[in-house]
Amino acid sequence: MNERNLPVKIFHKRTVDEMLTEGGASKKPPKWVLHGEKLQERSQQLRSGLEAAKEKAVPKINKYKGIPTVLKAKIVDAAVAKSHRADMLSLFEERGENKAIGLSAEQELLIRVSTVEEYETISRKLTMCELNPRAISSLSTIELLEPIINIENVNTKDEKYVLKVTLVDYNNVSLNQKVDKEFKSLLDNKKGIYFDKTVRYSDRLMVHQVLMDNLELLRDFDDFTGIYSIESMPVLKVMEDSFFNETEFSPVHPLDGEIYPVVGVLDSGIARIKALEPWLVGNTTSYPEEYVNRAHGTFVAGIVGFGDSLEGGNYTDADGCNLYDALVIPDLRKEGCTEADLIGNIREAVEKNKDTIKIWNMSLGSNMEISNNDFSDFGTALDDIQDENNVWIIKSAGNCDNFARGQANGKITRGADSVRALTVGSIARLQASSDLAKPDHISPFSRVGPGPANIIKPEVMHYGGNCGIQNGKIISTGVNSFSLDGQIVGKCGTSFSTPRVTAIAAHLSNEVQEEFDPILLKALMLHSCRYPETVIAAMREKVTQYGFGVPLPIQDILYNNPHEITLILRDTLKKGEFMDILDFPYPECLIDDEGYYYGQLVVTLVNHPILEARQGAEYCQSNIDVRLGSYDEKVNRDMTKRTTRNPIGRNSDGSQNLLNFSSYSKKTIAHEGFNKTEKVLIQYGDKYYPNKKYAVDLGELTPKNRYKSLKAPKKWFLKVEGVYRSFIEKQAILKDEELSQPFCVVVTIRDPLMQQPVYTNVTQLLNQHSFVHSNIKLRHDIRVAVGR
């Protein structure tokens, strides 16, 4: 019996699995710490920079009373680690008060300095070389922060230049309010400069849209120290593509008594055509009718509702969605839409429906590429909207036309770097004679990762069309949906792969009868992802282009066959604690005739890291790691030792994390199909990735590691451990808050030979070791239950 009819299981940690973080032994000073003459030279270098900064800062301090200036102190590469941060920050403390306010994209500490006396205090500390060797050695330069100016290709509105002005976030609410008030007062007194609007990107990021008659007027802001950046306000573009083919479609109406998911469509509006009107359940509009063109939104909505039927296949198991029409972007040929406009419109639509609509499709955004190290304001705004309203946005990766010039795919666009959102790229389903992409390979136009700080973006892929060049023109092979008059036509773009994934997310949320939980839903979807069989590439290239792959249809996400089991651990990890589950239920039926454990393991971890804007590459302020492996025996630990806080542990000599790629042979191929479609083995190290996935075949272990790790009898463990950056740790101390991270770990254990009763065996072990567990609650739970 290989039918997938056994629900995935949720299990809970036991009290004995809760552990306290233990301190380590003191370490020797790192090798990069300077001594003697070199330390003196670095001290003098930093003092010279500080003196130059002070000279520029004094007039500003005198003119704008109470508004601090900001220093930027460049951290040397070797000292970037969190463990060195406290030393360097001590240089800038004033009477024990932490003065650090952020971290730039160039790894520069941002320090607020309010008075001339504070400059002199810092200078004195820099002269005390022998007392502060680590702090002085960790910095290469100190300079005054000047506003970041980027005004290339400034857009216009009503014949005026449109600028995006961001003020310094001093990490102090009352001080930020004072600076905001002072800035607006400054604008009131400047001729030719006009305040347009303020848009809340997040609680920590307020952006001012300012209009100017002449860009030379920027000089009027030269001495105002409260400005962080002035740049051209991005104007949004939606990529429209040519029609492909027409086909037949019989309109489907909602069935009486059936409960359908609701999807909010953040787009250009949905036309009231025959096929979609029965599914429309409400609308919000930000623009008058004369400035509206619903073509793009209608096409997107058609795929959300009927993507499988329109393509004549079963790719998602997700036909039939109620649609909420959130018209947030105008016809761009008639009316401009800035980044600030769009964010304001999205926030309004989501806040209005936050209690009833949890899944939102966003197939539009900026046409500007992300930074390598700095998360975009657009992306952080989307994160804030999702956190504040407990919703999940499915976001397109963006399109590019680099293929027309023979160039590689461009990087994802701003907004697609939202950490909370699920970002979607495109693969081709069909290949016409002029198309560049093979079926199931990345579409020529689809933008790729990685995201800022190398996080995995896009996370998933789906069918969005193909294209190529014919007679010097771009020719597309599109995916099917509806035109404004209700005809079925074809277009291509990541705009149209995204709604397929949105439909999966919506039906998954509708089917799972737990409280809405975007962490759980994301973990389930990423866990199901597979790489297309025909894609042959190095793992790093796969991850950069395809993320974790293509999500499976809903039936395959939620159900197992008898030869596998999927376990879900959904919890919150507090700072100072970790979980070490020492009785993890690896099935004993997966021991071969030679006495070795075997099997395939897929482990997915999704956590909601603490996010802090204006921390550059350290936007994700917390991280969780997962380890799964084997060990020989439990041991009683010596509680008389000062650093020992946990009475029971596992022997370190016989313990091995089987998610470590170094344990596996690069030559051994145990099961070819698994390697092509599912294998993910990435060395995440200490990187702050919010989503991690490992898929390993134990048959690929090196002979030495196989003997060491898999020779029965063995016990199995699952360890989940968190870490936090120094900035958020200091903030928590100041606010007397307890830090924690919600997370979800999903583990699938599978018999590659499809012979052993894995589902039953693991269920029995859960009972044997007193785990509280249950089948996930599903709306249509009519499957067969076994092993209870």
Buried (B, 14 or more C-beta within 10 A) or exposed (E): EEEBBBBBBBBEBBEBBBBEBBEEEEEEEBEEBBEEEEBBEBBEBBBEBBEEBBEBBBEBBEEBEEBBBBBBBBBBEEBBEBEBBEBBBBBBBBEEEBBBBBBBBEBBBBBBBBBEEBBEBBBEBBEEBEEBBBBBBBBBBBBBBEBEEEBEEBBEBEEBBBBBBBBBBBBEEEBBEBBBEBBEEBBEEBEEBBBBEBBBBBEBBBBBBBBBEEEEBBEBBEEBBBBBBBBBBBBBBBBEBBEBEEEEBEEBEBEEEEEBBBBBBBBBBBBEBEBBBBBBBBBBBBBEEEBBBBBBBBBBBBBBBBBBBBBEEEBBBBBBBBBBBBBBBBBBEEBBBBBBBBBBBBBBBBEBBBEEBBBBBBBBBBBBBBBEBBBBBBBBBBBBBBBBBEBBBBBBBBBBEBBBEEEEBBBBBBBBBBBBBBBBBBBBBBBBEBBBBBBBBBBBBBBBBBBBBBBBBBBBBBBBBBBBBEEEEBBBBBBBBBBEEBEBBBBBBBBBBBBBBBBBBBBBBBBBEBEEBBBBBBBBBBBBBBBBEEBEBEBEEBBBBBBBBBBBBBEBBBBBBBBBBBBBBBBEBEBBBBBBBBBBBBBBBBBEEEEBBBBBBBBBBBBBBBBBBBBBBBBBBBBBBBBBBBBBEBEEBEEEEEEBBBEEBBEEEBBBBBBBEEBBBEEEBBBEEBBBBBBBBBEBEEBBBBBBBBBBBBBBBBEEBBEBBBBEEBBBBBBBBBBBBBBBBBBBEEEEEEBBBBBBBBBBBBBBEEEBBBBBBBBBBBEEBEBEBEBBEBEEBEBEEEBE
